Amino acid sequence: MIAHPAPSAVFLTPEIQDIAESLLLPNENVIHLASISPFIYWKSVLVAVGAFFALFFSINLAVYFLIISLGLFLMAFSTRKYFLLMATDQRLLIRCGIINLEVIQFGYDAIESIELSSMLLGQIFGYSSVIISGTGKRSIAIPYIENAIIFEDTVTQKSLEKKKTS
């Protein structure tokens, strides 16, 4: 059960809560539920501003920019609404996609490294990309994670605990 999501999980929709609960095993508890930063929308806002300035040159160009901005907004909205990055006491779960749904599970003993990558805007506004590498060739990058340092610390501690007990 998801009784107390992590403090960073400010955008916890009922859909995400239902999805998270459906993925949990019996007697499995959530340690940290990461959330996507609202700054995922920056590209759509920038293109919309470009559409405003394009009005001075061509109405067709402005409409084209608005369509692109709407597409970027919808992609960001759906990512923020349906993406799940959850650390439990037994494993790490990543759920992404709507049409091409993918659920990735990492056992803590199978995580080789977890890294953070942050550009200047991410450092200012508190989000980073989390890069998780598992045994073998499996690696996944998740952008725009709020308070990613807390998530990284949680997963690293749990991974070290699992490796000590094995």
Contact map, one row per residue, 1 for C-alpha under 8 A:
1110000000000000000010010001110000000000000000000000000000000000000000000000000000000000000000000000000000000000000000000000000000000000000000000000000000000000000000
1111100000000000100110000000110000000000000000000000000000000000000000000000000000000000000000000000000000000000000000000000000000000000000000000000000000000000000000
1111100000000000000000000000000000000000000000000000000000000000000000000000000000000000000000000000000000000000000000000000000000000000000000000000000000000000000000
0111110000000000000000000000000000000000000000000000000000000000000000000000000000000000000000000000000000000000000000000000000000000000000000000000000000000000000000
0111111010000000000000000000011110000000000000000000000000000000000000000000000000000000000000000000000000000000000000000000000000000000000000000000000000000000000000
0001111110000000000000000000001111000000000000000000000000000000000000000000000000000000000000000000000000000000000000000000000000000000000000000000000000000000000000
0000111111000000000000000000000000000000000000000000000000000000000000000000000000000000000000000000000000000000000000000000000000000000000000000000000000000000000000
0000011111000000000000000000000011100000000000000000000000000000000000000000000000000000000000000000000000000000000000000000000000000000000000000110000000000000000000
0000111111110000000000000000000011100000000000000000000000000000000000000000000000000000000000000000000000000000000000000000000000000000000000000000000000000000000000
0000001111110000000000000000000000100000000000000000000000000000000000000000000000000000000000000000000000000000000000000000000000000000000000000000000000000000000000
0000000011111000000000000000000000110000000000000000000000000000000000000000000110000000000000000000000000000000000000000000000000000000000000000000000000000000000000
0000000011111101100000000000000000100000000000000000000000000000000000000000000000000000000000000000000000000000000000000000000000000000000000000000000000000000000000
0000000000111111100000000000000000000000000000000000000000000000000000000000000010000000000000000000000000000000000000000000000000000000000000000000000000000000000000
0000000000011111110000000000000000000000000000000000000000000000000000000000000000000000000000000000000000000000000000000000000000000000000000000000000000000000000000
0000000000001111111000000000000000000000000000000000000000000000000000000000000011000000000000000000000000000000000000000000000000000000000000000000000000000000000000
0000000000011111111100000000000000000000000000000000000000000000000000000000000011110000000000000000000000000000000000000000000000000000000000000000000000000000000000
0100000000011111111110000000000000000000000000000000000000000000000000000000000000000000000000000000000000000000000000000000000000000000000000000000000000000000000000
0000000000000111111111000000000000000000000000000000000000000000000000000000000000000000000000000000000000000000000000000000000000000000000000000000000000000000000000
0000000000000011111111100000000000000000000000000000000000000000000000000000000000000000000000000000000000000000000000000000000000000000000000000000000000000000000000
0100000000000001111111110000000000000000000000000000000000000000000000000000000000010100000000000000000000000000000000000000000000000000000000000000000000000000000000
1100000000000000111111110000000000000000000000000000000000000000000000000000000000000000000000000000000000000000000000000000000000000000000000000000000000000000000000
0000000000000000011111110000000000000000000000000000000000000000000000000000000000000000000000000000000000000000000000000000000000000000000000000000000000000000000000
0000000000000000001111111000000000000000000000000000000000000000000000000000000000000000000000000000000000000000000000000000000000000000000000000000000000000000000000
1000000000000000000111111101100000000000000000000000000000000000000000000000000000000000000000000000000000000000000000000000000000000000000000000000000000000000000000
0000000000000000000000111111000000000000000000000000000000000000000000000000000000000000000000000000000000000000000000000000000000000000000000000000000000000000000000
0000000000000000000000011111000000000000000000000000000000000000000000000000000000000000000000000000000000000000000000000000000000000000000000000000000000000000000000
0000000000000000000000001111100000000000000000000000000000000000000000000000000000000000000000000000000000000000000000000000000000000000000000000000000000000000000000
1000000000000000000000011111110000000000000000000000000000000000000000000000000000000001110000000000000000000000000000000000000000000000000000000000000000000000000000
1100000000000000000000010011111000000000000000000000000000000000000000000000000000000001110000000000000000000000000000000000000000000000000000000000000000000000000000
1100100000000000000000000001111110000000000000000000000000000000000000000000000000000111100000000000000000000000000000000000000000000000000000000000000000000000000000
0000110000000000000000000000111110000000000000000000000000000000000000000000000000000111100000000000000000000000000000000000000000000000000000000000000001000000000000
0000110000000000000000000000011111000000000000000000000000000000000000000000000000000111000000000000000000000000000000000000000000000000000000000000001001000000000000
0000110110000000000000000000011111100000000000000000000000000000000000000000000000011110000000000000000000000000000000000000000000000000000000000000000000000000000000
0000010110000000000000000000000111110000000000000000000000000000000000000000000000011100000000000000000000000000000000000000000000000000000000001111001000000000000000
0000000111110000000000000000000011111000000000000000000000000000000000000000000100011000000000000000000000000000000000000000000000000000000000001100000000000000000000
0000000000100000000000000000000001111101000000000000000000000000000000000000000100100000000000000000000000000000000000000000000000000000000000111100000000000000000000
0000000000000000000000000000000000111111000000000000000000000000000000000000000100000000000000000000000000000000000000000000001000000000000000011100000000000000000000
0000000000000000000000000000000000011111100000000000000000000000000000000000000000000000000000000000000000000000000000000000000000000000000000000000000000000000000000
0000000000000000000000000000000000001111110000000000000000000000000000000000000000000000000000000000000000000000000000000000100000000000000000010000000000000000000000
0000000000000000000000000000000000011111111000000000000000000000000000000001000100000000000000000000000000000000000000000000000000000000000000010000000000000000000000
0000000000000000000000000000000000000111111110000000000000000000000000011001100000000000000000000000000000000000000000000000000000000000000000000000000000000000000000
0000000000000000000000000000000000000011111111000000000000000000000000000000000000000000000000000000000000000000000000000000000000000000000000000000000000000000000000
0000000000000000000000000000000000000001111111100000000000000000000010011000000000000000000000000000000000000000000000000000000000000000000000000000000000000000000000
0000000000000000000000000000000000000000111111110000000000000000000111111000000000000000000000000000000000000000000000000000000000000000000000000000000000000000000000
0000000000000000000000000000000000000000111111111000000000000000000010000000000000000000000000000000000000000000000000000000000000000000000000000000000000000000000000
0000000000000000000000000000000000000000011111111100000000000000000000000000000000000000000000000000000000000000000000000000000000000000000000000000000000000000000000
0000000000000000000000000000000000000000001111111110000000000000110110000000000000000000000000000000000000000000000000000000000000000000000000000000000000000000000000
0000000000000000000000000000000000000000000111111111000000000000110010000000000000000000000000000000000000000000000000000000000000000000000000000000000000000000000000
0000000000000000000000000000000000000000000011111111100000000000000000000000000000000000000000000000000000000000000000000000000000000000000000000000000000000000000000
0000000000000000000000000000000000000000000001111111110000000100100000000000000000000000000000000000000000000000000000000000000000000000000000000000000000000000000000
0000000000000000000000000000000000000000000000111111111000001111110000000000000000000000000000000000000000000000000000000000000000000000000000000000000000000000000000
0000000000000000000000000000000000000000000000011111111100000100000000000000000000000000000000000000000000000000000000000000000000000000000000000000000000000000000000
0000000000000000000000000000000000000000000000001111111110000100000000000000000000000000000000000000000000000000000000000000000000000000000000000000000000000000000000
0000000000000000000000000000000000000000000000000111111111101100100000000000000000000000000000000000000000000000000000000000000000000000000000000000000000000000000000
0000000000000000000000000000000000000000000000000011111111101100000000000000000000000000000000000000000000000000000000000000000000000000000000000000000000000000000000
0000000000000000000000000000000000000000000000000001111111100000000000000000000000000000000000000000000000000000000000000000000000000000000000000000000000000000000000
0000000000000000000000000000000000000000000000000000111111101000000000000000000000000000000000000000000000000000000000000000000000000000000000000000000000000000000000
0000000000000000000000000000000000000000000000000000011111111100000000000000000000000000000000000000000000000000000000000000000000000000000000000000000000000000000000
0000000000000000000000000000000000000000000000000000011111111110000000000000000000000000000000000000000000000000000000000000000000000000000000000000000000000000000000
0000000000000000000000000000000000000000000000000000000001111111000000000000000000000000000000000000000000000000000000000000000000000000000000000000000000000000000000
0000000000000000000000000000000000000000000000000010011011111111100000000000000000000000000000000000000000000000000000000000000000000000000000000000000000000000000000
0000000000000000000000000000000000000000000000000111111001111111110000000000000000000000000000000000000000000000000000000000000000000000000000000000000000000000000000
0000000000000000000000000000000000000000000000000010000000111111111000000000000000000000000000000000000000000000000000000000000000000000000000000000000000000000000000
0000000000000000000000000000000000000000000000000010000000011111111100000000000000000000000000000000000000000000000000000000000000000000000000000000000000000000000000
0000000000000000000000000000000000000000000000110110010000001111111110000000000000000000000000000000000000000000000000000000000000000000000000000000000000000000000000
0000000000000000000000000000000000000000000000110010000000000111111111000000000000000000000000000000000000000000000000000000000000000000000000000000000000000000000000
0000000000000000000000000000000000000000000000000000000000000011111111100000000000000000000000000000000000000000000000000000000000000000000000000000000000000000000000
0000000000000000000000000000000000000000000100100000000000000001111111110000000000000000000000000000000000000000000000000000000000000000000000000000000000000000000000
0000000000000000000000000000000000000000001110110000000000000000111111111000000000000000000000000000000000000000000000000000000000000000000000000000000000000000000000
0000000000000000000000000000000000000000000100000000000000000000011111111100000000000000000000000000000000000000000000000000000000000000000000000000000000000000000000
0000000000000000000000000000000000000000000100000000000000000000001111111110000000000000000000000000000000000000000000000000000000000000000000000000000000000000000000
0000000000000000000000000000000000000000101100000000000000000000000111111111000000000000000000000000000000000000000000000000000000000000000000000000000000000000000000
0000000000000000000000000000000000000000101100000000000000000000000011111111100000000000000000000000000000000000000000000000000000000000000000000000000000000000000000
0000000000000000000000000000000000000000000000000000000000000000000001111111110000000000000000000000000000000000000000000000000000000000000000000000000000000000000000
0000000000000000000000000000000000000000000000000000000000000000000000111111111000000000000000000000000000000000000000000000000000000000000000000000000000000000000000
0000000000000000000000000000000000000001100000000000000000000000000000011111111100000000000000000000000000000000000000000000000000000000000000000000000000000000000000
0000000000000000000000000000000000000000100000000000000000000000000000001111111110000000000000000000000000000000000000000000000000000000000000000000000000000000000000
0000000000000000000000000000000000000000000000000000000000000000000000000111111111100000000000000100000000000000000000000000000000000000000000000000000000000000000000
0000000000000000000000000000000000000000000000000000000000000000000000000011111111100000000000011000000000000000000000000000000000000000000000000000000000000000000000
0000000000100000000000000000000000111001000000000000000000000000000000000001111111100000000000000000000000000000000000000000000000000000000000000000000000000000000000
0000000000101011000000000000000000000000000000000000000000000000000000000000111111100000000000000000000000000000000000000000000000000000000000000000000000000000000000
0000000000000011000000000000000000000000000000000000000000000000000000000000011111110000000000111100000000000000000000000000000000000000000000000000000000000000000000
0000000000000001000000000000000000010000000000000000000000000000000000000000011111111000000001111000000000000000000000000000000000000000000000000000000000000000000000
0000000000000001000100000000000011100000000000000000000000000000000000000000000001111100000011110000000000000000000000000000000000000000000000000000000000000000000000
0000000000000000000000000000000011100000000000000000000000000000000000000000000000111110000111100000000000000000000000000000000000000000000000000000000000000000000000
0000000000000000000100000000011111000000000000000000000000000000000000000000000000011111000111000000000000000000000000000000000000000000000000000000000000000000000000
0000000000000000000000000000011110000000000000000000000000000000000000000000000000001111111110000000000000000000000000000000000000000000000000000000000001100000000000
0000000000000000000000000001111100000000000000000000000000000000000000000000000000000111111110000000000000000000000000000000000000000000000000000000000000000000000000
0000000000000000000000000001111000000000000000000000000000000000000000000000000000000011111000000000000000000000000000000000000000000000000000000000000000000100000000
0000000000000000000000000001100000000000000000000000000000000000000000000000000000000011111100000000000000110000000000000000000000000000000000000000000000000000000000
0000000000000000000000000000000000000000000000000000000000000000000000000000000000000011111110000000000011110000000000000000000000000000000000000000000000000000000000
0000000000000000000000000000000000000000000000000000000000000000000000000000000000001111011111000000000011110000000000000000000000000000000000000000000000100000000000
0000000000000000000000000000000000000000000000000000000000000000000000000000000000011111001111100000001111000000000000000000000000000000000000000000000000000000000000
0000000000000000000000000000000000000000000000000000000000000000000000000000000000111100000111110000001110000000000000000000000000000000000000000000000000000000000000
0000000000000000000000000000000000000000000000000000000000000000000000000000000001111000000011111000111100000000000000000000000000000000000000000000000000000000000000
0000000000000000000000000000000000000000000000000000000000000000000000000000001001110000000001111100111000000000000000000000000000000000000000000000000000000000000000
0000000000000000000000000000000000000000000000000000000000000000000000000000001001100000000000111111110000000000000000000000000000000000000000000000000000000000000000
0000000000000000000000000000000000000000000000000000000000000000000000000000010001000000000000011111100000000000000000000000000000000000000000000000000000000000000000
0000000000000000000000000000000000000000000000000000000000000000000000000000000000000000000000001111100000000000000000000000000000000000000000000000000000000000000000
0000000000000000000000000000000000000000000000000000000000000000000000000000000000000000000000001111110000000000000000000000000000000000000000000000000000000000000000
0000000000000000000000000000000000000000000000000000000000000000000000000000000000000000000000111111111000000000000000000000000000000000000000000000000000000000000000
0000000000000000000000000000000000000000000000000000000000000000000000000000000000000000000000111001111100000000000000000000000000000000000000000000000000000000000000
0000000000000000000000000000000000000000000000000000000000000000000000000000000000000000000011110000111110000000000000000000000000000000000000000000000000000000000000
0000000000000000000000000000000000000000000000000000000000000000000000000000000000000000000011100000011111000000000000000000000000000000000000000000000000000000000000
0000000000000000000000000000000000000000000000000000000000000000000000000000000000000000001111000000001111100000000000000000000000000000000000000000000000000000000000
0000000000000000000000000000000000000000000000000000000000000000000000000000000000000000001110000000000111110110000000000000000000000100000000000000000000000000000000
0000000000000000000000000000000000000000000000000000000000000000000000000000000000000000011100000000000011111110000000000000000000000000000000000000000000000000000000
0000000000000000000000000000000000000000000000000000000000000000000000000000000000000000011100000000000001111110000000000000000000000000000000000000000000100110011000
0000000000000000000000000000000000000000000000000000000000000000000000000000000000000000000000000000000000111111000000000000000000000000000000000000000000000010011000
0000000000000000000000000000000000000000000000000000000000000000000000000000000000000000000000000000000001111111000000000000000000000110000000000000000000000000000000
0000000000000000000000000000000000000000000000000000000000000000000000000000000000000000000000000000000001111111110000000000000000011110000000000000000000000010000000
0000000000000000000000000000000000000000000000000000000000000000000000000000000000000000000000000000000000001111110000000000000000011110000000000000000000000000000000
0000000000000000000000000000000000000000000000000000000000000000000000000000000000000000000000000000000000000011111000000000000000011100000000000000000000000000000000
0000000000000000000000000000000000000000000000000000000000000000000000000000000000000000000000000000000000000011111100000000000001111000000000000000000100010000000000
0000000000000000000000000000000000000000000000000000000000000000000000000000000000000000000000000000000000000000111110000000000001110000000000000000000100000000000000
0000000000000000000000000000000000000000000000000000000000000000000000000000000000000000000000000000000000000000011111000000000111100000000000000001100100000000000000
0000000000000000000000000000000000000000000000000000000000000000000000000000000000000000000000000000000000000000001111100000000111100000000000000000000000000000000000
0000000000000000000000000000000000000000000000000000000000000000000000000000000000000000000000000000000000000000000111111110001110000000000000000000000000000000000000
0000000000000000000000000000000000000000000000000000000000000000000000000000000000000000000000000000000000000000000011111110000100000000000000000000000000000000000000
0000000000000000000000000000000000000000000000000000000000000000000000000000000000000000000000000000000000000000000001111111000000000000000000000000000000000000000000
0000000000000000000000000000000000000000000000000000000000000000000000000000000000000000000000000000000000000000000001111111100000000000000000000000000000000000000000
0000000000000000000000000000000000000000000000000000000000000000000000000000000000000000000000000000000000000000000001111111111100000000000000010000000000000000000000
0000000000000000000000000000000000000000000000000000000000000000000000000000000000000000000000000000000000000000000001111111111100000000000000000000000000000000000000
0000000000000000000000000000000000000000000000000000000000000000000000000000000000000000000000000000000000000000000000011111110000000000000000000000000000000000000000
0000000000000000000000000000000000000010000000000000000000000000000000000000000000000000000000000000000000000000000000001111111000000000000000000000000000000000000000
0000000000000000000000000000000000000000000000000000000000000000000000000000000000000000000000000000000000000000000000000111111100000000000000000110000000000000000000
0000000000000000000000000000000000001000000000000000000000000000000000000000000000000000000000000000000000000000000001000110111110000000000000011111000000000000000000
0000000000000000000000000000000000000000000000000000000000000000000000000000000000000000000000000000000000000000000111100110011111000000000000111111000000000000000000
0000000000000000000000000000000000000000000000000000000000000000000000000000000000000000000000000000000000000000000111000000001111100000000011111001000000000000000000
0000000000000000000000000000000000000000000000000000000000000000000000000000000000000000000000000000000000000000011110000000000111110000000011101001000100000000000000
0000000000000000000000000000000000000000000000000000000000000000000000000000000000000000000000000000000000000000011110000000000011111000001111000000000000000000000000
0000000000000000000000000000000000000000000000000000000000000000000000000000000000000000000000000000000000000011111000000000000001111100001110000000000000000000000000
0000000000000000000000000000000000000000000000000000000000000000000000000000000000000000000000000000000000000011110000000000000000111110111100000000000000000000000000
0000000000000000000000000000000000000000000000000000000000000000000000000000000000000000000000000000000001000111100000000000000000011111111000000000000000000000000000
0000000000000000000000000000000000000000000000000000000000000000000000000000000000000000000000000000000000000111000000000000000000001111110000000000000000000000000000
0000000000000000000000000000000000000000000000000000000000000000000000000000000000000000000000000000000000000000000000000000000000000111110000000000000000000000000000
0000000000000000000000000000000000000000000000000000000000000000000000000000000000000000000000000000000000000000000000000000000000001111111000000000000000000000000000
0000000000000000000000000000000000000000000000000000000000000000000000000000000000000000000000000000000000000000000000000000000000001111111100000000000000000000000000
0000000000000000000000000000000000000000000000000000000000000000000000000000000000000000000000000000000000000000000000000000000000111100111110000000000000000000000000
0000000000000000000000000000000000000000000000000000000000000000000000000000000000000000000000000000000000000000000000000000000000111000011111000000000000000000000000
0000000000000000000000000000000000000000000000000000000000000000000000000000000000000000000000000000000000000000000000000000000011110000001111100000000000000000000000
0000000000000000000000000000000000000000000000000000000000000000000000000000000000000000000000000000000000000000000000000000000011100000000111111000000000000000000000
0000000000000000000000000000000000010000000000000000000000000000000000000000000000000000000000000000000000000000000000000000000111000000000011111000000000000000000000
0000000000000000000000000000000000011011000000000000000000000000000000000000000000000000000000000000000000000000000000000100001110000000000001111100000000000000000000
0000000000000000000000000000000001111000000000000000000000000000000000000000000000000000000000000000000000000000000000000000001111000000000001111111000000000000000000
0000000100000000000000000000000001111000000000000000000000000000000000000000000000000000000000000000000000000000000000000000011100000000000000011111000000000000000000
0000000100000000000000000000000001000000000000000000000000000000000000000000000000000000000000000000000000000000000000000000011100000000000000001111111000000000000000
0000000000000000000000000000000001000000000000000000000000000000000000000000000000000000000000000000000000000000000100000000001111000000000000001111111100000000000000
0000000000000000000000000000000000000000000000000000000000000000000000000000000000000000000000000000000000000000000100000000000000000000000000000011111110000000000000
0000000000000000000000000000000000000000000000000000000000000000000000000000000000000000000000000000000000000000000000000000000000000000000000000011111111000000000000
0000000000000000000000000000000101000000000000000000000000000000000000000000000000000000000000000000000000000000000000000000000000000000000000000011111111100000000000
0000000000000000000000000000000000000000000000000000000000000000000000000000000000000000000000000000000000000000011100000000000001000000000000000001111111110000000000
0000000000000000000000000000000000000000000000000000000000000000000000000000000000000000000000000000000000000000000000000000000000000000000000000000111111111000000000
0000000000000000000000000000001100000000000000000000000000000000000000000000000000000010000000000000000000000000000000000000000000000000000000000000011111111100000000
0000000000000000000000000000000000000000000000000000000000000000000000000000000000000010000100000000000000010000000000000000000000000000000000000000001111111110000000
0000000000000000000000000000000000000000000000000000000000000000000000000000000000000000000000000000000000000000010000000000000000000000000000000000000111111111000000
0000000000000000000000000000000000000000000000000000000000000000000000000000000000000000000000000000000000000000000000000000000000000000000000000000000011111111100000
0000000000000000000000000000000000000000000000000000000000000000000000000000000000000000100000000000000000010000000000000000000000000000000000000000000001111111110000
0000000000000000000000000000000000000000000000000000000000000000000000000000000000000000000000000000000000011010000000000000000000000000000000000000000000111111111000
0000000000000000000000000000000000000000000000000000000000000000000000000000000000000000000000000000000000000000000000000000000000000000000000000000000000011111111100
0000000000000000000000000000000000000000000000000000000000000000000000000000000000000000000000000000000000000000000000000000000000000000000000000000000000001111111110
0000000000000000000000000000000000000000000000000000000000000000000000000000000000000000000000000000000000011000000000000000000000000000000000000000000000000111111111
0000000000000000000000000000000000000000000000000000000000000000000000000000000000000000000000000000000000011000000000000000000000000000000000000000000000000011111111
0000000000000000000000000000000000000000000000000000000000000000000000000000000000000000000000000000000000000000000000000000000000000000000000000000000000000001111111
0000000000000000000000000000000000000000000000000000000000000000000000000000000000000000000000000000000000000000000000000000000000000000000000000000000000000000111111
0000000000000000000000000000000000000000000000000000000000000000000000000000000000000000000000000000000000000000000000000000000000000000000000000000000000000000011111
